[in-house]
Amino acid sequence: MSLRQFHTIAITGWLLILVAWLGARLTLGLPTSLDQGALWLLSGCVPVVVLLTIFRGAPPPTIGEVIYDTEQQRDRRAFDRIEE
């Protein structure tokens, strides 16, 4: 599972849980106020923002990694020519 798929599943799941929770509150006839609306908005947005901030993906390769990979590819090609 890629990181993008994980983000999609996690965010969708979180929002579905919030909608189900809100639906249960409305079905039971529990009162809702402006303060609770703000709390719902925060509880819907903050975890998503934190998830996307923490799991941004892999950092770009460093120059050392690029040089190492280039040298390894060159060595493999030279070794493959020797075997032929």
N, C-alpha and C positions, 0 to 999 in steps of 0.2 A: 504494500500500500504506500503510495507516494504521500509526501507531506501535504500536497494540495488536496488530495482525497481525504486525508485525515481532517484537515481544516473544514472541509465541506460537511463531513459527517458530524464532527463535533459541534460546529455552529448550528447546523440544522437540528441536531438532537437537543441542544440546549434551548433553542427557541421553541421547539415542540413541547418540551417540559414546561416552559413558562406559559405557553398557551393553554396547556392542559390544566395547569394550576389555576390560572385565571378563570378558565371555564368552570372549574369545580367551585371556585369562590362565588361566581355569579349564579351558578345553579343552586347553591345552598343559600343564596340570598344574603350573603355577608356584605356589609356596607363597604363602599369604596370612597375614599376621599382624595383630595388633590395631593396630600402628602404620600399616600399609598401609590398614587399614580407616578410620582417622582421616584419612589422606591422601585416600582416595577420597571421604569425606564432604566434606572441605574443597574438593576439586577439583570436586565437584558443586554445592556451594552458593555458594562465593565468586564465581565469574563471574556467576552468575544475580543475586546481590544487587548486584554492581557494575553490571551492565547495567540493572537496574531503578532504581538510584540515579542513574546518569548520565542516562538517557533517561526522565525523568519526564514529559515532555510540554512543551508550550508554557507559558510563564508567563502569568498573568492579565494582561489589558490594563491599561495605566496609565491614570490619569485623563486625561492629555493625549490619549491615543489615543481614549478614549471621547468626549471633547468634540469632537475633530477629526472622528470618524465621524458624530457627531450633526449637526454643522454642514454636512458634505458632503451628508448625506441631505436636510437642510432646503433647501440650495441647489439640489439636483437636482430636488426637488419644485417649488420656485418656478420653475425654468427650464422644467420640463415644463408648468406652467400657462400660461406665457407663450407657448409654442409652440402650445398648443391654441387 
